[in-house]
Amino acid sequence: MSHAPALVLGSVAEGDVLPVLAYPVTATTVVLGALASRDWRPMHHDKDFAVERNGTRDIFLNTPNQAAWFERYVTDWTGPHGRLGRVTFRMKGSVFPGDTMELHGTVEDVGVDDVGCGWVQLAVTLRVGDEEKTTCAMRVAVPVDENDNPWRRRGDQWRP
């Protein structure tokens, strides 16, 4: 049984704004993200170390944890047929327990490459209040129609 993709290229346009994802960060959010990425550095699980040795106000999200939130945000929007091609981001500030992080996204470009793969270029921002904590550029493949699935592309048919 085949299911139609949640999002197809024709339903996306430059300038589209993705729904905001707001998430209240807890110490558990920070520690589980560090644990999942095998990051044992104490600034991600030991508040005393983070405050006294690093000079931060608390433990904070590590890089792989933030990457996972960006991936979740975009694949929640695309549905299961969305396939990440490229992700680059720049961290400008830390995200701490007690913060509510918000992910915001805007479609910057939509197109089809020379092998027929549909691509959406996104600008995604992680904010806490009015402060931009991390900016991210993402290129995600989405189906060009109901019969397409970027996950089926291999070899020369996949050009992220």
N, C-alpha and C positions, 0 to 999 in steps of 0.2 A: 504494500500500500504506500503510495507516494503522497506527501502533503505539499500543497502550494507554499512557496516561501512567504515569510511574513512581510518582506519588503522587496520590491523590484525596482530596478533602476529608473524606470519611467515615472515612478511616483516620487522621485527625489529631484529637487531643483536647487541651484545655487541660491544661497541666502536662507534656505530653510533652517529653522531653529529646532534643535532636539529638545525633548522634555528635560527639565532639570531633575537631577537625582540628588536629593539631600539625604545625608546620613550622619547621625550623631556618633562621633568617635568616642570610644571608651578605652580604658587601659586594655581591656580584652581585645579590642579591634587591633590595637598596636602590637600587643604581644603575640597574638595568633598569626598576624601577618609576618612578623619576624620569624616565628617558629616554622611556618610553612615554607619560608624561603631559606631556612637554616642559617639565619643571620643571628649569631650568638653575641654580637657586640652589645655591651650592657646598656648603651643609651636607648635601646629599644625595649628594655624590660626592667631596668633598675633605675627607679626614680632618683634615688640618692646620687648615683653615678651621673645621671643625666644633668641634674641640677648642680652638683658640687664640682664635677670634673669637666663637664661640657659647657656649663653656664647657661643651659636652657631652662625653661620653666617646668619641664616634665619630660617623660619619655615621648618619642615622636615616631610617626610612620616612616618606615624605611623605603628605599627606592623600589624594590620589587612589589611591595604592598601597594604603593601608589600606581605602579604599572598595572597591577591586577585590577584596581578600581577603574582605570581608564578602559581596559579591555572589557570589563563587565558592562560599563556604561554604553559602549558602542555596540556590543553584541546583544544587549537587551534591546537596543533600538533596531538593529538589523534583523534579529531573529536568528535561528540556527544556521541559516545558509550564508550569513555574513562571515567573511574570512579576512582576517587582518593581513595586510600586506606589509605595511611599514608603520612604525611608531617611534617618534622621537619626542622627548620632552625636556623641559628645563625647570628645575626646582628653584624657586625663589625664596621660599620660607618653609618653616616646619608646620606640621599638622599634629596637634596635641589632643590628649583626652580632654573632653569637655567642649571641644570645637564641634561645630556642625559643618562638615565639608559639603560643598555643593559642586556638582559637575555640570557644566554648561557646554553646549556644543552648537556649532554653526557649520553648515555645508558651504565649503569654499569653491568646490568644482565637482562636476559630474561628467563622466565620459566613458568611452569604450576604447580599449587598446586595439592594436592591430591584429590580435588573435581572437577578438570578440569578447573579452572579459570586461564586465562593467565595473567601474571604479568610482568611489566617492572619496573626495578629500575633505577632511574635517579639521576644524580648529576647535580644540577642547580646552577648557580652563577649569582648574580646581580652585575654588574660592572658599575662604572662610570669612563670612561677613562681606565687607567691601574689599577685602584684601585678596589679591591674586597670589596664590601660593605656588602653583605649577601651571605652565602652559604646555600644550601637547599638540603636535601635528600627527594626524592619523590618516592612512590610506587604507580603505577597506573595500574588498571586492564584494559586490552584491549581484544577485541574479539579474540578467538582462530581461528575462521573462519567466513565466511560471514553470517552464521546462528546464531552466538552467540551474546549475548548482556549482558555485566556484570551488567547492570542496572536491569536485570530480576532476579538476584541472591538474595535470601532471606535466613534468618536463617542460618542453617549449611552450605549452599552453598556459603555464603559470609564470607570470613576469611581475612580481611585486615591486 
